[in-house]
Amino acid sequence: MGEGTGKSRTIVTIYGQQYTIVGKESPDHVKEVASLVNHKMKEIKGKNPYLDSGKLAVLAALNIGDELIKLKEEKHNTKEKDGE
Amino acid sequence: MGEGTGKSRTIVTIYGQQYTIVGKESPDHVKEVASLVNHKMKEIKGKNPYLDSGKLAVLAALNIGDELIKLKEEKHNTKEKDGE
């Protein structure tokens, strides 16, 4: 994972814009996340062709956040069941 | 959850912009997701004051997507362990 500092630099393209992501995550993980965001933005654009890229990104974030919160709730409920 | 059609309309404010979210989710869930995105954008803005709102939204989406993919992997690994 990166050199020396333990940090990697990964360049990804999201909706035609390049972003350099610096962090301790592996480049493969960063690329997977970027691909998810890119895919969501294009999916939303397909349904709402009039939206600008800023709003598309916000809606993509909402979409992914929706999934995250549901998964967290699911995990929480599973834990509660296990504890019984 | 909504009336008649089973769909609810929820108006949320993210980074100063209003969005009307139509869907089968409860308004409380929609507000929770919106609050997550809004919070992430402000957090990233705090560290990168020069970024425009579109890029902030993309970075927020990446941040949330990172958490989602990690949680999915964790869930997947737990399931594999349970299956042993």
Backbone of each chain as nested JSON, in Angstrom:
{
  "chains": [
    {"id": "A", "residues": [
      {"number": 1, "name": "MET", "atoms": {"N": [0.832, -1.205, 0.0], "CA": [0.0, 0.0, 0.0], "C": [0.867, 1.257, 0.0]}},
      {"number": 2, "name": "GLY", "atoms": {"N": [1.097, 1.846, -1.123], "CA": [1.901, 3.06, -1.221], "C": [3.37, 2.794, -0.887]}},
      {"number": 3, "name": "GLU", "atoms": {"N": [4.128, 3.84, -0.792], "CA": [5.55, 3.643, -0.504], "C": [5.959, 4.517, 0.669]}},
      {"number": 4, "name": "GLY", "atoms": {"N": [6.624, 3.933, 1.612], "CA": [7.176, 4.701, 2.718], "C": [6.123, 5.193, 3.69]}},
      {"number": 5, "name": "THR", "atoms": {"N": [5.312, 6.141, 3.289], "CA": [4.349, 6.757, 4.186], "C": [3.164, 5.847, 4.489]}},
      {"number": 6, "name": "GLY", "atoms": {"N": [3.031, 4.753, 3.738], "CA": [1.865, 3.892, 3.911], "C": [0.639, 4.452, 3.222]}},
      {"number": 7, "name": "LYS", "atoms": {"N": [0.824, 5.521, 2.46], "CA": [-0.31, 6.107, 1.737], "C": [-0.16, 5.868, 0.243]}},
      {"number": 8, "name": "SER", "atoms": {"N": [-1.271, 5.653, -0.418], "CA": [-1.23, 5.491, -1.867], "C": [-1.895, 6.692, -2.528]}},
      {"number": 9, "name": "ARG", "atoms": {"N": [-1.496, 6.964, -3.759], "CA": [-2.142, 8.012, -4.563], "C": [-2.797, 7.316, -5.732]}},
      {"number": 10, "name": "THR", "atoms": {"N": [-4.059, 7.517, -5.903], "CA": [-4.766, 6.873, -7.003], "C": [-5.512, 7.941, -7.796]}},
      {"number": 11, "name": "ILE", "atoms": {"N": [-5.313, 7.925, -9.104], "CA": [-6.031, 8.888, -9.946], "C": [-7.236, 8.183, -10.54]}},
      {"number": 12, "name": "VAL", "atoms": {"N": [-8.421, 8.741, -10.315], "CA": [-9.642, 8.149, -10.86], "C": [-10.383, 9.207, -11.685]}},
      {"number": 13, "name": "THR", "atoms": {"N": [-11.194, 8.733, -12.614], "CA": [-12.014, 9.643, -13.414], "C": [-13.47, 9.406, -13.055]}},
      {"number": 14, "name": "ILE", "atoms": {"N": [-14.152, 10.462, -12.634], "CA": [-15.567, 10.354, -12.294], "C": [-16.322, 11.402, -13.09]}},
      {"number": 15, "name": "TYR", "atoms": {"N": [-17.202, 10.932, -13.912], "CA": [-18.03, 11.813, -14.726], "C": [-17.158, 12.806, -15.497]}},
      {"number": 16, "name": "GLY", "atoms": {"N": [-16.083, 12.254, -16.071], "CA": [-15.212, 13.056, -16.933], "C": [-14.195, 13.922, -16.214]}},
      {"number": 17, "name": "GLN", "atoms": {"N": [-14.235, 13.932, -14.869], "CA": [-13.297, 14.756, -14.088], "C": [-12.295, 13.86, -13.381]}},
      {"number": 18, "name": "GLN", "atoms": {"N": [-11.02, 14.257, -13.398], "CA": [-10.017, 13.469, -12.689], "C": [-9.883, 13.904, -11.232]}},
      {"number": 19, "name": "TYR", "atoms": {"N": [-9.752, 12.912, -10.357], "CA": [-9.543, 13.17, -8.938], "C": [-8.348, 12.351, -8.482]}},
      {"number": 20, "name": "THR", "atoms": {"N": [-7.454, 12.968, -7.706], "CA": [-6.336, 12.232, -7.112], "C": [-6.704, 11.933, -5.669]}},
      {"number": 21, "name": "ILE", "atoms": {"N": [-6.843, 10.663, -5.387], "CA": [-7.256, 10.252, -4.043], "C": [-6.023, 9.758, -3.29]}},
      {"number": 22, "name": "VAL", "atoms": {"N": [-5.715, 10.438, -2.175], "CA": [-4.571, 10.053, -1.351], "C": [-5.106, 9.426, -0.069]}},
      {"number": 23, "name": "GLY", "atoms": {"N": [-4.591, 8.271, 0.272], "CA": [-5.063, 7.646, 1.509], "C": [-4.414, 6.305, 1.724]}},
      {"number": 24, "name": "LYS", "atoms": {"N": [-4.836, 5.662, 2.799], "CA": [-4.221, 4.38, 3.125], "C": [-4.921, 3.208, 2.441]}},
      {"number": 25, "name": "GLU", "atoms": {"N": [-5.983, 3.501, 1.685], "CA": [-6.691, 2.429, 0.981], "C": [-5.881, 1.971, -0.231]}},
      {"number": 26, "name": "SER", "atoms": {"N": [-6.071, 0.725, -0.625], "CA": [-5.388, 0.222, -1.81], "C": [-5.991, 0.871, -3.056]}},
      {"number": 27, "name": "PRO", "atoms": {"N": [-5.17, 1.067, -4.103], "CA": [-5.703, 1.64, -5.344], "C": [-6.903, 0.854, -5.884]}},
      {"number": 28, "name": "ASP", "atoms": {"N": [-6.909, -0.464, -5.717], "CA": [-8.038, -1.273, -6.19], "C": [-9.338, -0.885, -5.499]}},
      {"number": 29, "name": "HIS", "atoms": {"N": [-9.243, -0.677, -4.19], "CA": [-10.429, -0.275, -3.432], "C": [-10.905, 1.109, -3.889]}},
      {"number": 30, "name": "VAL", "atoms": {"N": [-9.962, 2.027, -4.036], "CA": [-10.314, 3.396, -4.463], "C": [-11.004, 3.353, -5.833]}},
      {"number": 31, "name": "LYS", "atoms": {"N": [-10.45, 2.519, -6.722], "CA": [-11.033, 2.425, -8.071], "C": [-12.436, 1.818, -8.035]}},
      {"number": 32, "name": "GLU", "atoms": {"N": [-12.638, 0.874, -7.135], "CA": [-13.96, 0.254, -7.007], "C": [-14.99, 1.289, -6.531]}},
      {"number": 33, "name": "VAL", "atoms": {"N": [-14.592, 2.091, -5.547], "CA": [-15.49, 3.122, -5.013], "C": [-15.785, 4.158, -6.108]}},
      {"number": 34, "name": "ALA", "atoms": {"N": [-14.729, 4.569, -6.825], "CA": [-14.9, 5.575, -7.882], "C": [-15.833, 5.044, -8.972]}},
      {"number": 35, "name": "SER", "atoms": {"N": [-15.703, 3.771, -9.272], "CA": [-16.539, 3.172, -10.306], "C": [-18.009, 3.156, -9.862]}},
      {"number": 36, "name": "LEU", "atoms": {"N": [-18.228, 2.899, -8.579], "CA": [-19.589, 2.933, -8.023], "C": [-20.205, 4.322, -8.192]}},
      {"number": 37, "name": "VAL", "atoms": {"N": [-19.436, 5.355, -7.817], "CA": [-19.944, 6.732, -7.883], "C": [-20.19, 7.138, -9.346]}},
      {"number": 38, "name": "ASN", "atoms": {"N": [-19.235, 6.83, -10.199], "CA": [-19.352, 7.149, -11.62], "C": [-20.592, 6.492, -12.23]}},
      {"number": 39, "name": "HIS", "atoms": {"N": [-20.779, 5.225, -11.898], "CA": [-21.907, 4.454, -12.402], "C": [-23.238, 5.055, -11.928]}},
      {"number": 40, "name": "LYS", "atoms": {"N": [-23.305, 5.41, -10.64], "CA": [-24.53, 5.991, -10.075], "C": [-24.85, 7.311, -10.763]}},
      {"number": 41, "name": "MET", "atoms": {"N": [-23.839, 8.151, -10.973], "CA": [-24.084, 9.454, -11.613], "C": [-24.638, 9.268, -13.017]}},
      {"number": 42, "name": "LYS", "atoms": {"N": [-24.074, 8.312, -13.759], "CA": [-24.536, 8.076, -15.13], "C": [-25.947, 7.485, -15.148]}},
      {"number": 43, "name": "GLU", "atoms": {"N": [-26.222, 6.631, -14.16], "CA": [-27.554, 6.028, -14.041], "C": [-28.603, 7.127, -13.792]}},
      {"number": 44, "name": "ILE", "atoms": {"N": [-28.281, 8.035, -12.867], "CA": [-29.215, 9.121, -12.533], "C": [-29.35, 10.077, -13.715]}},
      {"number": 45, "name": "LYS", "atoms": {"N": [-28.245, 10.348, -14.39], "CA": [-28.263, 11.204, -15.585], "C": [-29.203, 10.621, -16.652]}},
      {"number": 46, "name": "GLY", "atoms": {"N": [-29.19, 9.299, -16.781], "CA": [-30.06, 8.627, -17.752], "C": [-31.534, 8.897, -17.503]}},
      {"number": 47, "name": "LYS", "atoms": {"N": [-31.883, 9.03, -16.209], "CA": [-33.286, 9.264, -15.839], "C": [-33.614, 10.749, -15.78]}},
      {"number": 48, "name": "ASN", "atoms": {"N": [-32.59, 11.593, -15.565], "CA": [-32.804, 13.041, -15.411], "C": [-31.776, 13.793, -16.246]}},
      {"number": 49, "name": "PRO", "atoms": {"N": [-31.958, 13.782, -17.565], "CA": [-30.911, 14.326, -18.442], "C": [-30.664, 15.825, -18.269]}},
      {"number": 50, "name": "TYR", "atoms": {"N": [-31.588, 16.527, -17.608], "CA": [-31.463, 17.989, -17.476], "C": [-30.63, 18.41, -16.267]}},
      {"number": 51, "name": "LEU", "atoms": {"N": [-30.269, 17.45, -15.418], "CA": [-29.545, 17.811, -14.189], "C": [-28.079, 18.15, -14.443]}},
      {"number": 52, "name": "ASP", "atoms": {"N": [-27.574, 19.169, -13.74], "CA": [-26.148, 19.493, -13.86], "C": [-25.323, 18.515, -13.015]}},
      {"number": 53, "name": "SER", "atoms": {"N": [-24.014, 18.496, -13.271], "CA": [-23.178, 17.458, -12.649], "C": [-23.118, 17.593, -11.123]}},
      {"number": 54, "name": "GLY", "atoms": {"N": [-23.23, 18.809, -10.601], "CA": [-23.215, 18.994, -9.156], "C": [-24.405, 18.323, -8.495]}},
      {"number": 55, "name": "LYS", "atoms": {"N": [-25.596, 18.54, -9.082], "CA": [-26.806, 17.924, -8.526], "C": [-26.778, 16.41, -8.707]}},
      {"number": 56, "name": "LEU", "atoms": {"N": [-26.248, 15.969, -9.852], "CA": [-26.111, 14.527, -10.095], "C": [-25.247, 13.892, -9.01]}},
      {"number": 57, "name": "ALA", "atoms": {"N": [-24.165, 14.581, -8.656], "CA": [-23.259, 14.045, -7.632], "C": [-23.959, 13.993, -6.279]}},
      {"number": 58, "name": "VAL", "atoms": {"N": [-24.755, 15.019, -5.966], "CA": [-25.495, 15.024, -4.692], "C": [-26.495, 13.859, -4.684]}},
      {"number": 59, "name": "LEU", "atoms": {"N": [-27.195, 13.669, -5.802], "CA": [-28.173, 12.578, -5.864], "C": [-27.481, 11.216, -5.8]}},
      {"number": 60, "name": "ALA", "atoms": {"N": [-26.309, 11.107, -6.401], "CA": [-25.54, 9.859, -6.309], "C": [-25.147, 9.606, -4.851]}},
      {"number": 61, "name": "ALA", "atoms": {"N": [-24.718, 10.671, -4.16], "CA": [-24.341, 10.542, -2.747], "C": [-25.554, 10.109, -1.913]}},
      {"number": 62, "name": "LEU", "atoms": {"N": [-26.727, 10.677, -2.222], "CA": [-27.957, 10.308, -1.504], "C": [-28.284, 8.834, -1.729]}},
      {"number": 63, "name": "ASN", "atoms": {"N": [-28.158, 8.427, -2.971], "CA": [-28.44, 7.054, -3.368], "C": [-27.545, 6.052, -2.631]}},
      {"number": 64, "name": "ILE", "atoms": {"N": [-26.258, 6.372, -2.594], "CA": [-25.288, 5.49, -1.935], "C": [-25.496, 5.543, -0.42]}},
      {"number": 65, "name": "GLY", "atoms": {"N": [-25.784, 6.748, 0.098], "CA": [-26.054, 6.915, 1.53], "C": [-27.291, 6.148, 1.961]}},
      {"number": 66, "name": "ASP", "atoms": {"N": [-28.283, 6.107, 1.111], "CA": [-29.512, 5.336, 1.374], "C": [-29.148, 3.872, 1.595]}},
      {"number": 67, "name": "GLU", "atoms": {"N": [-28.336, 3.342, 0.692], "CA": [-27.923, 1.938, 0.784], "C": [-27.093, 1.694, 2.054]}},
      {"number": 68, "name": "LEU", "atoms": {"N": [-26.198, 2.645, 2.352], "CA": [-25.336, 2.502, 3.529], "C": [-26.158, 2.457, 4.816]}},
      {"number": 69, "name": "ILE", "atoms": {"N": [-27.106, 3.388, 4.945], "CA": [-27.902, 3.45, 6.176], "C": [-28.764, 2.193, 6.326]}},
      {"number": 70, "name": "LYS", "atoms": {"N": [-29.318, 1.712, 5.211], "CA": [-30.121, 0.485, 5.275], "C": [-29.263, -0.711, 5.709]}},
      {"number": 71, "name": "LEU", "atoms": {"N": [-28.066, -0.787, 5.17], "CA": [-27.177, -1.907, 5.506], "C": [-26.758, -1.83, 6.977]}},
      {"number": 72, "name": "LYS", "atoms": {"N": [-26.533, -0.601, 7.454], "CA": [-26.168, -0.423, 8.868], "C": [-27.314, -0.862, 9.771]}},
      {"number": 73, "name": "GLU", "atoms": {"N": [-28.534, -0.496, 9.369], "CA": [-29.705, -0.871, 10.169], "C": [-29.874, -2.39, 10.174]}},
      {"number": 74, "name": "GLU", "atoms": {"N": [-29.66, -2.983, 9.006], "CA": [-29.781, -4.431, 8.866], "C": [-28.763, -5.129, 9.776]}},
      {"number": 75, "name": "LYS", "atoms": {"N": [-27.54, -4.618, 9.755], "CA": [-26.47, -5.175, 10.569], "C": [-26.809, -5.06, 12.052]}},
      {"number": 76, "name": "HIS", "atoms": {"N": [-27.334, -3.885, 12.408], "CA": [-27.722, -3.616, 13.791], "C": [-28.808, -4.593, 14.242]}},
      {"number": 77, "name": "ASN", "atoms": {"N": [-29.8, -4.818, 13.375], "CA": [-30.902, -5.728, 13.705], "C": [-30.41, -7.164, 13.842]}},
      {"number": 78, "name": "THR", "atoms": {"N": [-29.478, -7.562, 12.978], "CA": [-28.927, -8.915, 13.034], "C": [-28.196, -9.121, 14.358]}},
      {"number": 79, "name": "LYS", "atoms": {"N": [-27.434, -8.096, 14.753], "CA": [-26.697, -8.178, 16.017], "C": [-27.645, -8.338, 17.189]}},
      {"number": 80, "name": "GLU", "atoms": {"N": [-28.749, -7.568, 17.161], "CA": [-29.725, -7.646, 18.251], "C": [-30.304, -9.045, 18.356]}},
      {"number": 81, "name": "LYS", "atoms": {"N": [-30.589, -9.636, 17.177], "CA": [-31.143, -10.991, 17.157], "C": [-30.142, -11.977, 17.731]}},
      {"number": 82, "name": "ASP", "atoms": {"N": [-28.877, -11.813, 17.317], "CA": [-27.825, -12.721, 17.795], "C": [-27.675, -12.65, 19.313]}},
      {"number": 83, "name": "GLY", "atoms": {"N": [-27.956, -11.472, 19.86], "CA": [-27.778, -11.262, 21.283], "C": [-28.883, -11.889, 22.133]}},
      {"number": 84, "name": "GLU", "atoms": {"N": [-29.959, -12.285, 21.495], "CA": [-31.088, -12.823, 22.268], "C": [-30.811, -14.213, 22.846]}}
    ]},
    {"id": "B", "residues": [
      {"number": 1, "name": "MET", "atoms": {"N": [-46.458, 5.683, 5.134], "CA": [-45.561, 6.06, 4.038], "C": [-46.318, 6.653, 2.852]}},
      {"number": 2, "name": "GLY", "atoms": {"N": [-46.412, 7.937, 2.781], "CA": [-47.103, 8.607, 1.685], "C": [-48.59, 8.315, 1.711]}},
      {"number": 3, "name": "GLU", "atoms": {"N": [-49.276, 8.812, 0.697], "CA": [-50.722, 8.589, 0.668], "C": [-51.137, 8.02, -0.675]}},
      {"number": 4, "name": "GLY", "atoms": {"N": [-51.964, 7.013, -0.653], "CA": [-52.513, 6.482, -1.898], "C": [-51.508, 5.687, -2.706]}},
      {"number": 5, "name": "THR", "atoms": {"N": [-50.546, 6.374, -3.316], "CA": [-49.603, 5.712, -4.207], "C": [-48.547, 4.911, -3.448]}},
      {"number": 6, "name": "GLY", "atoms": {"N": [-48.454, 5.122, -2.135], "CA": [-47.403, 4.463, -1.37], "C": [-46.091, 5.207, -1.493]}},
      {"number": 7, "name": "LYS", "atoms": {"N": [-46.121, 6.38, -2.118], "CA": [-44.887, 7.158, -2.252], "C": [-44.953, 8.416, -1.401]}},
      {"number": 8, "name": "SER", "atoms": {"N": [-43.821, 8.789, -0.859], "CA": [-43.78, 10.019, -0.075], "C": [-42.928, 11.051, -0.82]}},
      {"number": 9, "name": "ARG", "atoms": {"N": [-43.199, 12.317, -0.557], "CA": [-42.378, 13.411, -1.092], "C": [-41.712, 14.086, 0.094]}},
      {"number": 10, "name": "THR", "atoms": {"N": [-40.433, 14.169, 0.055], "CA": [-39.721, 14.796, 1.163], "C": [-38.804, 15.877, 0.601]}},
      {"number": 11, "name": "ILE", "atoms": {"N": [-38.896, 17.065, 1.18], "CA": [-38.011, 18.155, 0.745], "C": [-36.852, 18.247, 1.728]}},
      {"number": 12, "name": "VAL", "atoms": {"N": [-35.642, 18.146, 1.191], "CA": [-34.462, 18.239, 2.049], "C": [-33.548, 19.343, 1.522]}},
      {"number": 13, "name": "THR", "atoms": {"N": [-32.717, 19.869, 2.4], "CA": [-31.746, 20.891, 2.0], "C": [-30.349, 20.301, 2.156]}},
      {"number": 14, "name": "ILE", "atoms": {"N": [-29.607, 20.291, 1.069], "CA": [-28.234, 19.782, 1.118], "C": [-27.314, 20.859, 0.586]}},
      {"number": 15, "name": "TYR", "atoms": {"N": [-26.402, 21.287, 1.434], "CA": [-25.437, 22.303, 1.069], "C": [-26.141, 23.528, 0.458]}},
      {"number": 16, "name": "GLY", "atoms": {"N": [-27.227, 23.924, 1.116], "CA": [-27.946, 25.134, 0.719], "C": [-28.9, 24.981, -0.463]}},
      {"number": 17, "name": "GLN", "atoms": {"N": [-28.959, 23.773, -1.048], "CA": [-29.853, 23.54, -2.201], "C": [-30.993, 22.636, -1.775]}},
      {"number": 18, "name": "GLN", "atoms": {"N": [-32.208, 22.97, -2.226], "CA": [-33.349, 22.118, -1.893], "C": [-33.532, 21.01, -2.927]}},
      {"number": 19, "name": "TYR", "atoms": {"N": [-33.845, 19.822, -2.441], "CA": [-34.128, 18.669, -3.301], "C": [-35.443, 18.05, -2.85]}},
      {"number": 20, "name": "THR", "atoms": {"N": [-36.319, 17.734, -3.809], "CA": [-37.545, 17.014, -3.481], "C": [-37.325, 15.551, -3.806]}},
      {"number": 21, "name": "ILE", "atoms": {"N": [-37.36, 14.719, -2.797], "CA": [-37.1, 13.295, -2.976], "C": [-38.429, 12.547, -2.954]}},
      {"number": 22, "name": "VAL", "atoms": {"N": [-38.734, 11.896, -4.067], "CA": [-39.976, 11.132, -4.162], "C": [-39.607, 9.651, -4.129]}},
      {"number": 23, "name": "GLY", "atoms": {"N": [-40.282, 8.911, -3.267], "CA": [-39.967, 7.481, -3.217], "C": [-40.78, 6.783, -2.16]}},
      {"number": 24, "name": "LYS", "atoms": {"N": [-40.544, 5.498, -2.036], "CA": [-41.313, 4.721, -1.066], "C": [-40.704, 4.741, 0.339]}},
      {"number": 25, "name": "GLU", "atoms": {"N": [-39.563, 5.414, 0.469], "CA": [-38.934, 5.506, 1.787], "C": [-39.702, 6.489, 2.668]}},
      {"number": 26, "name": "SER", "atoms": {"N": [-39.618, 6.3, 3.973], "CA": [-40.248, 7.23, 4.908], "C": [-39.49, 8.555, 4.9]}},
      {"number": 27, "name": "PRO", "atoms": {"N": [-40.21, 9.662, 5.129], "CA": [-39.528, 10.967, 5.197], "C": [-38.389, 10.977, 6.22]}},
      {"number": 28, "name": "ASP", "atoms": {"N": [-38.549, 10.26, 7.319], "CA": [-37.489, 10.219, 8.33], "C": [-36.197, 9.605, 7.78]}},
      {"number": 29, "name": "HIS", "atoms": {"N": [-36.363, 8.537, 7.011], "CA": [-35.188, 7.887, 6.41], "C": [-34.525, 8.833, 5.398]}},
      {"number": 30, "name": "VAL", "atoms": {"N": [-35.347, 9.471, 4.569], "CA": [-34.814, 10.399, 3.554], "C": [-34.048, 11.532, 4.24]}},
      {"number": 31, "name": "LYS", "atoms": {"N": [-34.612, 12.043, 5.337], "CA": [-33.944, 13.137, 6.058], "C": [-32.631, 12.681, 6.687]}},
      {"number": 32, "name": "GLU", "atoms": {"N": [-32.602, 11.451, 7.145], "CA": [-31.379, 10.907, 7.737], "C": [-30.268, 10.801, 6.68]}},
      {"number": 33, "name": "VAL", "atoms": {"N": [-30.652, 10.317, 5.488], "CA": [-29.677, 10.18, 4.401], "C": [-29.181, 11.565, 3.973]}},
      {"number": 34, "name": "ALA", "atoms": {"N": [-30.12, 12.51, 3.844], "CA": [-29.763, 13.87, 3.423], "C": [-28.817, 14.506, 4.433]}},
      {"number": 35, "name": "SER", "atoms": {"N": [-29.078, 14.252, 5.705], "CA": [-28.239, 14.821, 6.758], "C": [-26.818, 14.249, 6.677]}},
      {"number": 36, "name": "LEU", "atoms": {"N": [-26.722, 12.959, 6.358], "CA": [-25.411, 12.32, 6.188], "C": [-24.624, 12.992, 5.057]}},
      {"number": 37, "name": "VAL", "atoms": {"N": [-25.29, 13.198, 3.908], "CA": [-24.618, 13.79, 2.736], "C": [-24.223, 15.24, 3.034]}},
      {"number": 38, "name": "ASN", "atoms": {"N": [-25.152, 15.983, 3.621], "CA": [-24.905, 17.385, 3.97], "C": [-23.705, 17.508, 4.913]}},
      {"number": 39, "name": "HIS", "atoms": {"N": [-23.691, 16.642, 5.907], "CA": [-22.619, 16.638, 6.905], "C": [-21.267, 16.319, 6.248]}},
      {"number": 40, "name": "LYS", "atoms": {"N": [-21.271, 15.311, 5.382], "CA": [-20.023, 14.915, 4.707], "C": [-19.491, 16.052, 3.852]}},
      {"number": 41, "name": "MET", "atoms": {"N": [-20.393, 16.722, 3.099], "CA": [-19.953, 17.817, 2.227], "C": [-19.326, 18.935, 3.056]}},
      {"number": 42, "name": "LYS", "atoms": {"N": [-19.935, 19.261, 4.199], "CA": [-19.404, 20.333, 5.045], "C": [-18.077, 19.93, 5.674]}},
      {"number": 43, "name": "GLU", "atoms": {"N": [-17.974, 18.66, 6.036], "CA": [-16.736, 18.143, 6.623], "C": [-15.584, 18.255, 5.607]}},
      {"number": 44, "name": "ILE", "atoms": {"N": [-15.863, 17.867, 4.363], "CA": [-14.835, 17.92, 3.313], "C": [-14.496, 19.376, 2.976]}},
      {"number": 45, "name": "LYS", "atoms": {"N": [-15.522, 20.221, 2.958], "CA": [-15.305, 21.658, 2.724], "C": [-14.369, 22.245, 3.775]}},
      {"number": 46, "name": "GLY", "atoms": {"N": [-14.529, 21.805, 5.021], "CA": [-13.683, 22.284, 6.119], "C": [-12.203, 22.006, 5.864]}},
      {"number": 47, "name": "LYS", "atoms": {"N": [-11.943, 20.851, 5.213], "CA": [-10.552, 20.468, 4.952], "C": [-10.047, 21.013, 3.621]}},
      {"number": 48, "name": "ASN", "atoms": {"N": [-10.986, 21.28, 2.673], "CA": [-10.607, 21.738, 1.331], "C": [-11.48, 22.927, 0.94]}},
      {"number": 49, "name": "PRO", "atoms": {"N": [-11.214, 24.087, 1.541], "CA": [-12.115, 25.229, 1.358], "C": [-12.205, 25.739, -0.084]}},
      {"number": 50, "name": "TYR", "atoms": {"N": [-11.236, 25.341, -0.924], "CA": [-11.209, 25.856, -2.297], "C": [-12.074, 25.039, -3.262]}},
      {"number": 51, "name": "LEU", "atoms": {"N": [-12.611, 23.91, -2.816], "CA": [-13.372, 23.053, -3.733], "C": [-14.764, 23.601, -4.033]}},
      {"number": 52, "name": "ASP", "atoms": {"N": [-15.199, 23.466, -5.284], "CA": [-16.568, 23.88, -5.618], "C": [-17.554, 22.806, -5.178]}},
      {"number": 53, "name": "SER", "atoms": {"N": [-18.834, 23.174, -5.132], "CA": [-19.833, 22.273, -4.546], "C": [-19.99, 20.965, -5.333]}},
      {"number": 54, "name": "GLY", "atoms": {"N": [-19.775, 21.011, -6.643], "CA": [-19.875, 19.792, -7.448], "C": [-18.82, 18.772, -7.05]}},
      {"number": 55, "name": "LYS", "atoms": {"N": [-17.578, 19.256, -6.913], "CA": [-16.485, 18.359, -6.505], "C": [-16.676, 17.883, -5.071]}},
      {"number": 56, "name": "LEU", "atoms": {"N": [-17.176, 18.779, -4.211], "CA": [-17.459, 18.386, -2.826], "C": [-18.461, 17.245, -2.791]}},
      {"number": 57, "name": "ALA", "atoms": {"N": [-19.484, 17.345, -3.653], "CA": [-20.517, 16.305, -3.682], "C": [-19.931, 14.986, -4.179]}},
      {"number": 58, "name": "VAL", "atoms": {"N": [-19.049, 15.046, -5.181], "CA": [-18.396, 13.826, -5.684], "C": [-17.543, 13.207, -4.578]}},
      {"number": 59, "name": "LEU", "atoms": {"N": [-16.791, 14.039, -3.861], "CA": [-15.946, 13.524, -2.777], "C": [-16.797, 12.96, -1.634]}},
      {"number": 60, "name": "ALA", "atoms": {"N": [-17.931, 13.59, -1.369], "CA": [-18.849, 13.054, -0.346], "C": [-19.366, 11.691, -0.793]}},
      {"number": 61, "name": "ALA", "atoms": {"N": [-19.726, 11.58, -2.074], "CA": [-20.216, 10.304, -2.61], "C": [-19.129, 9.231, -2.505]}},
      {"number": 62, "name": "LEU", "atoms": {"N": [-17.88, 9.605, -2.774], "CA": [-16.754, 8.668, -2.673], "C": [-16.577, 8.203, -1.229]}},
      {"number": 63, "name": "ASN", "atoms": {"N": [-16.67, 9.154, -0.327], "CA": [-16.519, 8.886, 1.097], "C": [-17.572, 7.901, 1.609]}},
      {"number": 64, "name": "ILE", "atoms": {"N": [-18.809, 8.141, 1.199], "CA": [-19.929, 7.295, 1.631], "C": [-19.832, 5.93, 0.931]}},
      {"number": 65, "name": "GLY", "atoms": {"N": [-19.427, 5.958, -0.349], "CA": [-19.259, 4.715, -1.109], "C": [-18.168, 3.845, -0.523]}},
      {"number": 66, "name": "ASP", "atoms": {"N": [-17.11, 4.484, -0.026], "CA": [-16.012, 3.771, 0.628], "C": [-16.555, 2.987, 1.822]}},
      {"number": 67, "name": "GLU", "atoms": {"N": [-17.368, 3.664, 2.636], "CA": [-17.941, 3.026, 3.822], "C": [-18.888, 1.886, 3.418]}},
      {"number": 68, "name": "LEU", "atoms": {"N": [-19.672, 2.128, 2.368], "CA": [-20.631, 1.114, 1.91], "C": [-19.913, -0.152, 1.45]}},
      {"number": 69, "name": "ILE", "atoms": {"N": [-18.877, 0.013, 0.638], "CA": [-18.162, -1.154, 0.102], "C": [-17.464, -1.92, 1.225]}},
      {"number": 70, "name": "LYS", "atoms": {"N": [-16.896, -1.187, 2.185], "CA": [-16.254, -1.862, 3.324], "C": [-17.267, -2.663, 4.141]}},
      {"number": 71, "name": "LEU", "atoms": {"N": [-18.443, -2.067, 4.349], "CA": [-19.478, -2.742, 5.138], "C": [-19.989, -3.98, 4.403]}},
      {"number": 72, "name": "LYS", "atoms": {"N": [-20.1, -3.862, 3.072], "CA": [-20.538, -5.007, 2.267], "C": [-19.523, -6.148, 2.353]}},
      {"number": 73, "name": "GLU", "atoms": {"N": [-18.238, -5.769, 2.286], "CA": [-17.186, -6.788, 2.363], "C": [-17.199, -7.466, 3.73]}},
      {"number": 74, "name": "GLU", "atoms": {"N": [-17.387, -6.653, 4.763], "CA": [-17.442, -7.155, 6.136], "C": [-18.598, -8.147, 6.295]}},
      {"number": 75, "name": "LYS", "atoms": {"N": [-19.739, -7.767, 5.735], "CA": [-20.939, -8.607, 5.804], "C": [-20.695, -9.928, 5.076]}},
      {"number": 76, "name": "HIS", "atoms": {"N": [-20.055, -9.808, 3.925], "CA": [-19.746, -10.972, 3.101], "C": [-18.811, -11.915, 3.857]}},
      {"number": 77, "name": "ASN", "atoms": {"N": [-17.789, -11.353, 4.514], "CA": [-16.834, -12.17, 5.267], "C": [-17.496, -12.853, 6.458]}},
      {"number": 78, "name": "THR", "atoms": {"N": [-18.408, -12.131, 7.126], "CA": [-19.123, -12.706, 8.269], "C": [-19.957, -13.891, 7.816]}},
      {"number": 79, "name": "LYS", "atoms": {"N": [-20.621, -13.708, 6.667], "CA": [-21.462, -14.792, 6.136], "C": [-20.623, -16.021, 5.832]}},
      {"number": 80, "name": "GLU", "atoms": {"N": [-19.445, -15.789, 5.236], "CA": [-18.573, -16.917, 4.894], "C": [-18.15, -17.683, 6.142]}},
      {"number": 81, "name": "LYS", "atoms": {"N": [-17.852, -16.9, 7.21], "CA": [-17.457, -17.53, 8.474], "C": [-18.597, -18.356, 9.044]}},
      {"number": 82, "name": "ASP", "atoms": {"N": [-19.812, -17.791, 8.965], "CA": [-20.984, -18.497, 9.498], "C": [-21.206, -19.814, 8.779]}},
      {"number": 83, "name": "GLY", "atoms": {"N": [-20.824, -19.832, 7.505], "CA": [-21.073, -21.001, 6.691], "C": [-20.11, -22.151, 6.949]}},
      {"number": 84, "name": "GLU", "atoms": {"N": [-19.034, -21.865, 7.666], "CA": [-18.025, -22.906, 7.901], "C": [-18.521, -24.017, 8.831]}}
    ]}
  ]
}
